[in-house]
């Protein structure tokens, strides 16, 4: 039986991390409403550290609940909205994680062939 409360969505986004006034970049590998998995530079985080994450205009914060040399699991202070989780992640069974989306994270429809040639 899984201990996770919420489904995790795959991700591979670089995010800015801030802990106790120091910043570094990490890779967000998966995300859910309640937490995430980060790949971090060696030994940058300790259990119970408060981490502030930033990806563009999206900001979230949480507590490190486990870690090893290169990975850390965070529990968010406030649950993320499902639309934010979908925006931050992708479905690896579908393929390309970089699809154009609107400001709510919804994938935009393809333009008709004639319109695509006119714009680009």
C-alpha positions as protocol buffer text, in pm:
chain_id: "A"
residue {
  index: 1
  type: UNK
  ca { x: 0 y: 0 z: 0 }
}
residue {
  index: 2
  type: UNK
  ca { x: 131 y: 347 z: -93 }
}
residue {
  index: 3
  type: UNK
  ca { x: 183 y: 609 z: 177 }
}
residue {
  index: 4
  type: UNK
  ca { x: 115 y: 897 z: -64 }
}
residue {
  index: 5
  type: UNK
  ca { x: -211 y: 1083 z: -30 }
}
residue {
  index: 6
  type: UNK
  ca { x: -208 y: 1239 z: -378 }
}
residue {
  index: 7
  type: UNK
  ca { x: -105 y: 1122 z: -722 }
}
residue {
  index: 8
  type: UNK
  ca { x: 237 y: 1245 z: -836 }
}
residue {
  index: 9
  type: UNK
  ca { x: 286 y: 1387 z: -1186 }
}
residue {
  index: 10
  type: UNK
  ca { x: 619 y: 1348 z: -1367 }
}
residue {
  index: 11
  type: UNK
  ca { x: 815 y: 1667 z: -1427 }
}
residue {
  index: 12
  type: UNK
  ca { x: 1160 y: 1775 z: -1538 }
}
residue {
  index: 13
  type: UNK
  ca { x: 1164 y: 2146 z: -1465 }
}
residue {
  index: 14
  type: UNK
  ca { x: 1454 y: 2346 z: -1333 }
}
residue {
  index: 15
  type: UNK
  ca { x: 1345 y: 2550 z: -1032 }
}
residue {
  index: 16
  type: UNK
  ca { x: 1519 y: 2805 z: -813 }
}
residue {
  index: 17
  type: UNK
  ca { x: 1551 y: 2699 z: -449 }
}
residue {
  index: 18
  type: UNK
  ca { x: 1612 y: 2929 z: -154 }
}
residue {
  index: 19
  type: UNK
  ca { x: 1706 y: 2806 z: 193 }
}
residue {
  index: 20
  type: UNK
  ca { x: 1827 y: 3031 z: 477 }
}
residue {
  index: 21
  type: UNK
  ca { x: 1924 y: 3311 z: 237 }
}
residue {
  index: 22
  type: UNK
  ca { x: 2123 y: 3091 z: -4 }
}
residue {
  index: 23
  type: UNK
  ca { x: 1996 y: 3004 z: -352 }
}
residue {
  index: 24
  type: UNK
  ca { x: 2068 y: 2720 z: -591 }
}
residue {
  index: 25
  type: UNK
  ca { x: 1903 y: 2550 z: -887 }
}
residue {
  index: 26
  type: UNK
  ca { x: 1739 y: 2207 z: -864 }
}
residue {
  index: 27
  type: UNK
  ca { x: 1535 y: 1980 z: -1090 }
}
residue {
  index: 28
  type: UNK
  ca { x: 1173 y: 1916 z: -999 }
}
residue {
  index: 29
  type: UNK
  ca { x: 1124 y: 1546 z: -1089 }
}
residue {
  index: 30
  type: UNK
  ca { x: 767 y: 1497 z: -977 }
}
residue {
  index: 31
  type: UNK
  ca { x: 499 y: 1702 z: -810 }
}
residue {
  index: 32
  type: UNK
  ca { x: 162 y: 1650 z: -643 }
}
residue {
  index: 33
  type: UNK
  ca { x: -87 y: 1866 z: -459 }
}
residue {
  index: 34
  type: UNK
  ca { x: 98 y: 1803 z: -133 }
}
residue {
  index: 35
  type: UNK
  ca { x: 467 y: 1771 z: -222 }
}
residue {
  index: 36
  type: UNK
  ca { x: 748 y: 1709 z: -468 }
}
residue {
  index: 37
  type: UNK
  ca { x: 1077 y: 1533 z: -538 }
}
residue {
  index: 38
  type: UNK
  ca { x: 1385 y: 1745 z: -614 }
}
residue {
  index: 39
  type: UNK
  ca { x: 1723 y: 1651 z: -753 }
}
residue {
  index: 40
  type: UNK
  ca { x: 1964 y: 1884 z: -573 }
}
residue {
  index: 41
  type: UNK
  ca { x: 2335 y: 1965 z: -579 }
}
residue {
  index: 42
  type: UNK
  ca { x: 2517 y: 1735 z: -333 }
}
residue {
  index: 43
  type: UNK
  ca { x: 2427 y: 1785 z: 32 }
}
residue {
  index: 44
  type: UNK
  ca { x: 2248 y: 2119 z: -3 }
}
residue {
  index: 45
  type: UNK
  ca { x: 1947 y: 2031 z: 213 }
}
residue {
  index: 46
  type: UNK
  ca { x: 1886 y: 1870 z: 549 }
}
residue {
  index: 47
  type: UNK
  ca { x: 1568 y: 1720 z: 690 }
}
residue {
  index: 48
  type: UNK
  ca { x: 1334 y: 1985 z: 832 }
}
residue {
  index: 49
  type: UNK
  ca { x: 1486 y: 2266 z: 618 }
}
residue {
  index: 50
  type: UNK
  ca { x: 1226 y: 2514 z: 492 }
}
residue {
  index: 51
  type: UNK
  ca { x: 1265 y: 2546 z: 114 }
}
residue {
  index: 52
  type: UNK
  ca { x: 1117 y: 2818 z: -108 }
}
residue {
  index: 53
  type: UNK
  ca { x: 1080 y: 2719 z: -476 }
}
residue {
  index: 54
  type: UNK
  ca { x: 1032 y: 2947 z: -772 }
}
residue {
  index: 55
  type: UNK
  ca { x: 958 y: 2868 z: -1137 }
}
residue {
  index: 56
  type: UNK
  ca { x: 871 y: 3186 z: -1323 }
}
residue {
  index: 57
  type: UNK
  ca { x: 568 y: 3331 z: -1143 }
}
residue {
  index: 58
  type: UNK
  ca { x: 492 y: 3008 z: -956 }
}
residue {
  index: 59
  type: UNK
  ca { x: 613 y: 3006 z: -597 }
}
residue {
  index: 60
  type: UNK
  ca { x: 574 y: 2733 z: -338 }
}
residue {
  index: 61
  type: UNK
  ca { x: 737 y: 2642 z: -10 }
}
residue {
  index: 62
  type: UNK
  ca { x: 767 y: 2338 z: 208 }
}
residue {
  index: 63
  type: UNK
  ca { x: 964 y: 2129 z: 453 }
}
residue {
  index: 64
  type: UNK
  ca { x: 1220 y: 1863 z: 365 }
}
residue {
  index: 65
  type: UNK
  ca { x: 1073 y: 1537 z: 496 }
}
residue {
  index: 66
  type: UNK
  ca { x: 1353 y: 1311 z: 366 }
}
residue {
  index: 67
  type: UNK
  ca { x: 1674 y: 1345 z: 172 }
}
residue {
  index: 68
  type: UNK
  ca { x: 1979 y: 1163 z: 48 }
}
residue {
  index: 69
  type: UNK
  ca { x: 2294 y: 1304 z: -109 }
}
residue {
  index: 70
  type: UNK
  ca { x: 2128 y: 1420 z: -435 }
}
residue {
  index: 71
  type: UNK
  ca { x: 1750 y: 1408 z: -374 }
}
residue {
  index: 72
  type: UNK
  ca { x: 1497 y: 1556 z: -135 }
}
residue {
  index: 73
  type: UNK
  ca { x: 1128 y: 1505 z: -73 }
}
residue {
  index: 74
  type: UNK
  ca { x: 929 y: 1816 z: 22 }
}
residue {
  index: 75
  type: UNK
  ca { x: 587 y: 1847 z: 185 }
}
residue {
  index: 76
  type: UNK
  ca { x: 430 y: 2176 z: 78 }
}
residue {
  index: 77
  type: UNK
  ca { x: 309 y: 2425 z: 340 }
}
residue {
  index: 78
  type: UNK
  ca { x: -12 y: 2483 z: 141 }
}
residue {
  index: 79
  type: UNK
  ca { x: -166 y: 2239 z: -109 }
}
residue {
  index: 80
  type: UNK
  ca { x: -114 y: 2333 z: -474 }
}
residue {
  index: 81
  type: UNK
  ca { x: -410 y: 2380 z: -703 }
}
residue {
  index: 82
  type: UNK
  ca { x: -455 y: 2087 z: -944 }
}
residue {
  index: 83
  type: UNK
  ca { x: -405 y: 2322 z: -1242 }
}
residue {
  index: 84
  type: UNK
  ca { x: -63 y: 2421 z: -1107 }
}
residue {
  index: 85
  type: UNK
  ca { x: 32 y: 2053 z: -1065 }
}
residue {
  index: 86
  type: UNK
  ca { x: -72 y: 1979 z: -1425 }
}
residue {
  index: 87
  type: UNK
  ca { x: 119 y: 2285 z: -1549 }
}
residue {
  index: 88
  type: UNK
  ca { x: 437 y: 2183 z: -1363 }
}
residue {
  index: 89
  type: UNK
  ca { x: 424 y: 1824 z: -1485 }
}
residue {
  index: 90
  type: UNK
  ca { x: 363 y: 1615 z: -1791 }
}
residue {
  index: 91
  type: UNK
  ca { x: 241 y: 1267 z: -1878 }
}
residue {
  index: 92
  type: UNK
  ca { x: 544 y: 1063 z: -1996 }
}
residue {
  index: 93
  type: UNK
  ca { x: 315 y: 817 z: -2180 }
}
residue {
  index: 94
  type: UNK
  ca { x: 203 y: 1099 z: -2410 }
}
residue {
  index: 95
  type: UNK
  ca { x: 554 y: 1217 z: -2498 }
}
residue {
  index: 96
  type: UNK
  ca { x: 666 y: 1575 z: -2546 }
}
residue {
  index: 97
  type: UNK
  ca { x: 648 y: 1766 z: -2212 }
}
residue {
  index: 98
  type: UNK
  ca { x: 687 y: 2102 z: -2386 }
}
residue {
  index: 99
  type: UNK
  ca { x: 349 y: 2173 z: -2540 }
}
residue {
  index: 100
  type: UNK
  ca { x: 211 y: 2527 z: -2576 }
}
residue {
  index: 101
  type: UNK
  ca { x: -39 y: 2607 z: -2302 }
}
residue {
  index: 102
  type: UNK
  ca { x: -266 y: 2894 z: -2210 }
}
residue {
  index: 103
  type: UNK
  ca { x: -221 y: 3082 z: -1882 }
}
residue {
  index: 104
  type: UNK
  ca { x: -421 y: 2813 z: -1699 }
}
residue {
  index: 105
  type: UNK
  ca { x: -194 y: 2530 z: -1813 }
}
residue {
  index: 106
  type: UNK
  ca { x: -438 y: 2392 z: -2072 }
}
residue {
  index: 107
  type: UNK
  ca { x: -274 y: 2262 z: -2391 }
}
residue {
  index: 108
  type: UNK
  ca { x: -357 y: 2487 z: -2687 }
}
residue {
  index: 109
  type: UNK
  ca { x: -512 y: 2328 z: -2997 }
}
residue {
  index: 110
  type: UNK
  ca { x: -306 y: 2300 z: -3313 }
}
residue {
  index: 111
  type: UNK
  ca { x: -363 y: 2574 z: -3571 }
}
residue {
  index: 112
  type: UNK
  ca { x: -513 y: 2471 z: -3906 }
}
residue {
  index: 113
  type: UNK
  ca { x: -240 y: 2404 z: -4163 }
}
residue {
  index: 114
  type: UNK
  ca { x: -302 y: 2731 z: -4357 }
}
residue {
  index: 115
  type: UNK
  ca { x: -278 y: 2943 z: -4038 }
}
residue {
  index: 116
  type: UNK
  ca { x: 49 y: 2777 z: -3931 }
}
residue {
  index: 117
  type: UNK
  ca { x: 218 y: 2875 z: -4259 }
}
residue {
  index: 118
  type: UNK
  ca { x: 90 y: 3232 z: -4237 }
}
residue {
  index: 119
  type: UNK
  ca { x: 234 y: 3283 z: -3885 }
}
residue {
  index: 120
  type: UNK
  ca { x: 558 y: 3102 z: -3908 }
}
